[in-house]
Amino acid sequence: MVKRLISDVENDLFFLFNETGMEVSINVTIVNFDNEWIQMTWAAIENFPGKNVTFLYQYDKDPWKQCPSYLLDQGYNDGCLFKTEKPSLAISVKDKNGSEELFHKKLQTNFFIKPSPPENVTFLWKDNRVTVTCSKPKTSKRCLKLEFQYRSKFDTEWQSRKSPCCSLEDQGFDPEKCYSFRVRLERLYPTCNVVHYASEWGAVTFWSNGKMLESCADDIKPLSDAIILLIFLLMIFLIIFILLIFLCKWQRFQKSIMPVIPDPKYIFTDLFTDHNGNLQEWFDKTENAMVQAKMECEEQECIIEEERVQEKKKDVKGEAKQRLCELPNMHERDYLNFAQNTCLPPTSSDMVSLESFKFLMNEDMYVML
């Protein structure tokens, strides 16, 4: 038998004391959807393991009613959905046969209201201001707030504004940007509700400078045909330029790892054209030509050497003539010395130099090599 029941309504947590005085906690969730339907769940797997329970409810002093629609969890009755009729509600959970009551509670249904999303929402955009309005809700609007959220495609999080139901105004919107708008109704806590409930968000709409769009992608202007053509041509030129650079680099790389081997038929043309590739015949002709060229070169060197000797002799004769011209102006003694040094033949020990060659002269004027 149940001794007594204590409720912490704010957290939907009920404490149950059994006969031994042991405290057992039961987590029960109550949601009153727009004051039309009530959904109650009690976590049967945790609170009543292995047991199926029966749920009963009563408005004021009306007769008790069994749950018309159970919510199941793994085959066990885990919750109940029933219609909201009056503010005062009593609930009772019993065993499967209904003979033993597991817990009992009385509560006010209007403290657990979850509003429906706002209806007939309108957005009025003027300059940089946006005014949001919605139709009057089914529940008391003094217990509701209108929450408006927006963000542009450059924002990572929603920006939120709240105002008493059912109108709201905000400013600072950029006419050049596209915004996503959404709204919902929120129940005042703890003034009107003992739990914090808000409606689901309404449908997201997209707006830019007072105009409603299908999506924020619509505000992106498509590129003109001229710009598309220009981009296409630039891409072609860029690809050609990259290919040319690649070919140049590839030729250098290919030459570095695989040097070009010259074709002998272009170097030894006479071997293939005049001698039909006969190497011996080509050698004989080439050797004769080299000997003849060598002889011509030697003859040319001899002629050049003979010309140098003749020029040397002329220089010596000219020097002698110049000295003879100076004789009339000399004294007798000087004249004799000059004649002796100039006209006498060199002794056998004299050395005569010609260019880079040196010769030893004997008394018979023979050159000693």
C-alpha positions as CSV (number, residue, x, y, z in Angstrom):
1,M,0.0,0.0,0.0
2,V,1.1,3.6,-0.7
3,K,1.5,5.7,2.4
4,R,1.8,9.1,0.8
5,L,2.9,10.9,-2.4
6,I,5.0,14.1,-2.7
7,S,5.4,16.0,-6.0
8,D,8.1,18.2,-7.3
9,V,6.1,19.6,-10.1
10,E,8.7,21.9,-11.5
11,N,10.9,19.0,-12.5
12,D,8.1,16.6,-13.2
13,L,9.5,14.3,-10.5
14,F,7.2,12.5,-8.1
15,F,8.5,10.8,-4.9
16,L,6.7,7.7,-3.7
17,F,7.0,6.3,-0.2
18,N,6.1,2.7,0.3
19,E,5.1,0.8,3.5
20,T,8.7,0.5,4.7
21,G,9.3,4.2,4.4
22,M,11.8,3.7,1.5
23,E,11.7,6.7,-0.9
24,V,11.3,5.8,-4.6
25,S,11.5,8.5,-7.3
26,I,9.3,8.3,-10.3
27,N,10.0,10.6,-13.3
28,V,6.7,11.6,-14.8
29,T,6.4,14.0,-17.8
30,I,3.2,16.0,-18.5
31,V,2.6,18.0,-21.6
32,N,-0.7,19.9,-22.3
33,F,-0.6,20.6,-26.1
34,D,-2.2,24.0,-26.6
35,N,-4.7,23.1,-23.9
36,E,-6.3,20.5,-26.2
37,W,-4.5,17.2,-25.6
38,I,-2.5,15.9,-22.6
39,Q,0.3,13.5,-23.0
40,M,1.6,11.8,-19.8
41,T,4.6,9.4,-19.7
42,W,6.0,7.6,-16.7
43,A,9.1,5.6,-17.9
44,A,7.6,2.1,-17.2
45,I,10.8,0.2,-17.9
46,E,12.6,2.1,-15.1
47,N,9.8,2.7,-12.6
48,F,7.9,-0.6,-13.0
49,P,10.3,-3.1,-14.5
50,G,8.5,-6.2,-15.7
51,K,5.1,-4.9,-14.9
52,N,2.2,-3.5,-17.0
53,V,0.2,-0.8,-15.3
54,T,-3.3,0.8,-15.8
55,F,-3.7,4.5,-16.0
56,L,-6.9,6.3,-14.8
57,Y,-7.7,10.1,-14.8
58,Q,-10.5,12.3,-13.4
59,Y,-11.6,15.9,-14.1
60,D,-12.9,17.6,-11.0
61,K,-15.6,15.3,-9.6
62,D,-16.4,13.6,-12.9
63,P,-16.2,9.8,-13.0
64,W,-12.8,8.1,-13.4
65,K,-11.8,7.2,-16.9
66,Q,-9.3,4.7,-18.3
67,C,-6.7,5.8,-20.7
68,P,-8.2,5.8,-24.2
69,S,-4.8,5.5,-26.0
70,Y,-1.6,4.1,-24.4
71,L,1.9,4.8,-25.5
72,L,4.0,1.6,-25.5
73,D,7.7,1.0,-24.8
74,Q,8.9,-2.6,-25.5
75,G,5.3,-3.9,-25.1
76,Y,4.7,-2.1,-21.8
77,N,2.3,0.8,-21.1
78,D,4.6,3.8,-20.9
79,G,2.2,6.7,-21.3
80,C,-1.2,7.9,-22.1
81,L,-2.7,10.5,-24.5
82,F,-6.2,11.9,-23.7
83,K,-8.2,15.0,-24.3
84,T,-8.0,18.1,-22.1
85,E,-11.4,19.0,-20.6
86,K,-10.9,21.0,-17.4
87,P,-8.1,22.6,-15.5
88,S,-8.3,20.3,-12.4
89,L,-7.0,16.8,-13.0
90,A,-6.4,13.8,-10.9
91,I,-4.3,10.8,-12.1
92,S,-3.9,7.3,-10.7
93,V,-1.6,4.5,-11.8
94,K,-2.5,1.0,-10.7
95,D,-1.3,-2.5,-11.4
96,K,-2.6,-4.5,-14.4
97,N,-5.7,-5.8,-12.6
98,G,-6.5,-2.3,-11.1
99,S,-6.5,-3.7,-7.5
100,E,-3.4,-2.0,-6.2
101,E,-2.7,1.7,-6.7
102,L,1.0,2.5,-7.3
103,F,0.7,6.3,-7.1
104,H,-1.9,9.1,-7.2
105,K,-1.7,12.8,-8.0
106,K,-3.8,15.9,-8.5
107,L,-2.6,18.8,-10.7
108,Q,-3.6,21.8,-12.7
109,T,-3.5,21.2,-16.5
110,N,-3.0,24.9,-17.4
111,F,0.5,24.8,-15.7
112,F,1.8,22.4,-18.3
113,I,0.7,24.0,-21.6
114,K,2.9,23.8,-24.6
115,P,1.7,26.3,-27.3
116,S,1.3,25.5,-30.9
117,P,3.5,27.3,-33.5
118,P,2.2,30.8,-34.4
119,E,-0.3,31.1,-37.3
120,N,-0.7,33.7,-40.1
121,V,2.8,35.1,-39.5
122,T,3.6,38.2,-41.5
123,F,6.9,40.1,-42.0
124,L,6.8,43.8,-42.9
125,W,10.3,45.1,-44.1
126,K,10.7,48.8,-44.4
127,D,14.1,50.4,-44.8
128,N,16.2,48.5,-42.3
129,R,13.3,47.6,-40.0
130,V,11.3,44.3,-39.9
131,T,8.0,44.0,-38.1
132,V,6.7,40.5,-37.2
133,T,3.1,39.8,-36.4
134,C,0.9,36.7,-35.9
135,S,-2.7,35.9,-35.2
136,K,-4.1,35.6,-31.7
137,P,-3.3,32.2,-30.2
138,K,-5.9,29.8,-28.7
139,T,-4.5,30.2,-25.2
140,S,-4.2,33.4,-23.2
141,K,-1.7,35.7,-25.0
142,R,-0.6,37.4,-21.8
143,C,1.2,34.2,-20.9
144,L,3.0,34.0,-24.3
145,K,6.0,35.6,-25.8
146,L,6.8,35.9,-29.5
147,E,10.4,34.8,-30.3
148,F,11.8,35.9,-33.6
149,Q,15.1,34.5,-34.9
150,Y,17.1,35.5,-38.1
151,R,20.4,35.0,-39.7
152,S,22.1,35.9,-42.9
153,K,24.2,33.5,-45.0
154,F,27.3,35.1,-43.4
155,D,26.1,34.2,-39.8
156,T,26.9,30.9,-38.2
157,E,24.3,31.2,-35.4
158,W,20.7,32.5,-35.1
159,Q,20.1,35.9,-33.7
160,S,17.1,36.0,-31.4
161,R,14.7,38.7,-30.3
162,K,11.7,38.3,-27.9
163,S,8.6,40.4,-27.4
164,P,5.1,40.0,-25.7
165,C,2.7,38.3,-28.0
166,C,1.8,39.0,-30.8
167,S,4.0,41.6,-32.5
168,L,7.7,42.4,-32.6
169,E,9.9,44.9,-34.4
170,D,13.6,44.8,-35.0
171,Q,16.1,46.9,-36.9
172,G,19.5,46.8,-38.4
173,F,18.8,44.7,-41.5
174,D,21.0,45.1,-44.6
175,P,18.9,45.4,-47.8
176,E,21.7,43.8,-49.7
177,K,21.7,40.6,-47.7
178,C,19.4,37.7,-47.7
179,Y,18.0,36.6,-44.3
180,S,16.3,33.5,-43.0
181,F,13.4,34.2,-40.6
182,R,11.6,31.9,-38.2
183,V,9.3,32.5,-35.2
184,R,7.7,30.5,-32.3
185,L,5.6,31.1,-29.2
186,E,7.0,30.7,-25.7
187,R,5.1,30.1,-22.5
188,L,6.0,32.4,-19.6
189,Y,7.9,30.6,-16.9
190,P,7.3,30.4,-14.0
191,T,4.4,32.9,-14.1
192,C,2.1,30.8,-16.2
193,N,3.9,27.4,-16.4
194,V,5.7,25.3,-13.9
195,V,7.8,23.9,-16.7
196,H,9.5,25.7,-19.6
197,Y,7.6,25.0,-22.7
198,A,7.8,26.7,-26.1
199,S,6.1,25.8,-29.4
200,E,7.9,24.2,-32.3
201,W,9.5,26.6,-34.8
202,G,7.4,27.8,-37.7
203,A,8.5,27.3,-41.3
204,V,11.7,29.1,-42.3
205,T,11.2,31.8,-44.8
206,F,13.8,33.8,-46.8
207,W,13.8,37.5,-47.3
208,S,15.9,40.2,-48.9
209,N,15.0,43.9,-49.0
210,G,11.3,43.3,-48.4
211,K,10.9,40.5,-50.9
212,M,10.3,36.9,-50.1
213,L,12.6,34.4,-51.9
214,E,12.6,30.7,-52.5
215,S,16.0,30.5,-50.8
216,C,19.0,32.7,-50.1
217,A,20.7,31.2,-53.2
218,D,18.3,33.2,-55.3
219,D,20.0,36.5,-54.4
220,I,23.2,35.4,-56.1
221,K,23.2,37.1,-59.5
222,P,24.2,34.8,-62.4
223,L,27.2,35.6,-64.5
224,S,26.7,37.3,-67.8
225,D,27.6,35.5,-71.1
226,A,30.4,38.0,-71.7
227,I,32.0,37.2,-68.3
228,I,31.6,33.5,-68.8
229,L,33.3,33.7,-72.3
230,L,36.1,35.8,-70.9
231,I,36.7,33.3,-68.1
232,F,36.7,30.4,-70.6
233,L,39.3,32.2,-72.8
234,L,41.5,32.9,-69.9
235,M,41.4,29.3,-68.8
236,I,42.4,28.2,-72.4
237,F,45.3,30.6,-72.5
238,L,46.4,29.5,-69.0
239,I,46.3,25.8,-70.1
240,I,48.3,26.5,-73.2
241,F,50.9,28.5,-71.2
242,I,51.2,25.7,-68.7
243,L,51.7,23.1,-71.6
244,L,54.4,25.2,-73.2
245,I,56.3,25.5,-69.9
246,F,55.9,21.7,-69.4
247,L,57.3,21.0,-72.9
248,C,60.3,23.2,-72.4
249,K,61.0,21.6,-69.0
250,W,60.5,18.2,-70.5
251,Q,62.9,18.7,-73.3
252,R,65.6,19.9,-70.9
253,F,64.9,17.0,-68.6
254,Q,65.0,14.5,-71.5
255,K,68.4,15.9,-72.7
256,S,69.9,15.7,-69.3
257,I,69.0,12.0,-68.8
258,M,69.2,10.9,-72.4
259,P,71.8,12.9,-74.4
260,V,71.3,13.1,-78.2
261,I,73.6,10.7,-80.1
262,P,74.7,12.3,-83.4
263,D,74.0,10.4,-86.6
264,P,77.3,9.5,-88.3
265,K,75.8,9.8,-91.8
266,Y,75.6,13.6,-91.3
267,I,79.1,13.9,-89.9
268,F,80.8,11.5,-92.5
269,T,78.7,12.4,-95.5
270,D,81.4,11.5,-98.0
271,L,81.7,8.0,-96.4
272,F,78.1,7.2,-97.3
273,T,77.6,9.3,-100.4
274,D,81.0,8.8,-102.2
275,H,82.0,5.4,-100.9
276,N,78.7,3.8,-100.1
277,G,79.8,3.0,-96.6
278,N,83.1,1.3,-97.7
279,L,85.2,2.2,-94.7
280,Q,88.6,0.9,-96.1
281,E,88.2,2.9,-99.3
282,W,87.3,6.0,-97.3
283,F,90.4,5.5,-95.0
284,D,92.7,5.3,-98.1
285,K,91.4,8.4,-99.7
286,T,91.4,10.3,-96.4
287,E,95.0,9.2,-95.6
288,N,96.2,10.4,-99.1
289,A,94.5,13.7,-98.6
290,M,96.1,14.1,-95.2
291,V,99.6,13.4,-96.5
292,Q,99.2,15.8,-99.4
293,A,97.8,18.4,-96.9
294,K,100.8,17.8,-94.7
295,M,103.3,18.3,-97.5
296,E,101.6,21.5,-98.6
297,C,101.8,22.7,-95.1
298,E,105.5,21.9,-94.8
299,E,106.2,23.7,-98.1
300,Q,104.3,26.7,-96.9
301,E,106.3,26.8,-93.7
302,C,109.6,26.6,-95.6
303,I,108.6,29.5,-97.8
304,I,107.7,31.5,-94.8
305,E,111.0,30.7,-93.1
306,E,113.0,31.7,-96.3
307,E,111.2,35.0,-96.4
308,R,112.2,35.7,-92.8
309,V,115.9,35.0,-93.6
310,Q,115.9,37.3,-96.6
311,E,114.3,40.1,-94.5
312,K,117.0,39.5,-91.8
313,K,119.8,39.9,-94.4
314,K,118.3,43.1,-95.7
315,D,118.2,44.5,-92.2
316,V,121.9,43.6,-91.6
317,K,122.9,45.2,-94.9
318,G,121.0,48.3,-94.1
319,E,122.7,48.6,-90.8
320,A,126.1,48.2,-92.4
321,K,125.4,50.9,-94.9
322,Q,124.3,53.2,-92.2
323,R,127.5,52.7,-90.3
324,L,129.6,53.3,-93.5
325,C,127.8,56.6,-94.0
326,E,129.1,57.7,-90.6
327,L,132.8,57.0,-91.5
328,P,133.7,60.4,-93.1
329,N,132.9,62.1,-89.8
330,M,135.2,59.9,-87.7
331,H,138.9,60.4,-86.7
332,E,141.5,58.0,-88.1
333,R,141.8,56.0,-85.0
334,D,138.1,55.6,-84.6
335,Y,137.8,54.7,-88.2
336,L,140.4,51.9,-87.9
337,N,138.6,50.5,-84.8
338,F,135.3,50.6,-86.5
339,A,136.6,48.9,-89.6
340,Q,138.2,46.2,-87.6
341,N,135.1,45.5,-85.6
342,T,132.8,45.7,-88.6
343,C,134.6,44.2,-91.5
344,L,136.7,41.5,-89.8
345,P,135.2,38.1,-89.8
346,P,134.4,36.7,-86.4
347,T,136.8,34.5,-84.6
348,S,136.3,30.8,-84.3
349,S,134.8,31.3,-80.9
350,D,132.2,33.8,-82.0
351,M,128.5,32.9,-81.8
352,V,126.0,34.2,-84.4
353,S,122.3,34.4,-83.5
354,L,119.5,34.2,-86.1
355,E,116.1,34.6,-84.7
356,S,115.9,32.0,-82.0
357,F,118.8,29.9,-83.4
358,K,122.5,30.2,-82.4
359,F,125.5,29.3,-84.7
360,L,129.2,28.8,-83.9
361,M,131.4,30.4,-86.6
362,N,135.0,29.1,-87.3
363,E,137.8,30.8,-89.1
364,D,136.8,29.5,-92.5
365,M,133.4,31.1,-92.1
366,Y,131.6,27.7,-91.8
367,V,128.6,27.5,-89.6
368,M,129.0,25.0,-86.8
369,L,125.5,23.6,-85.9
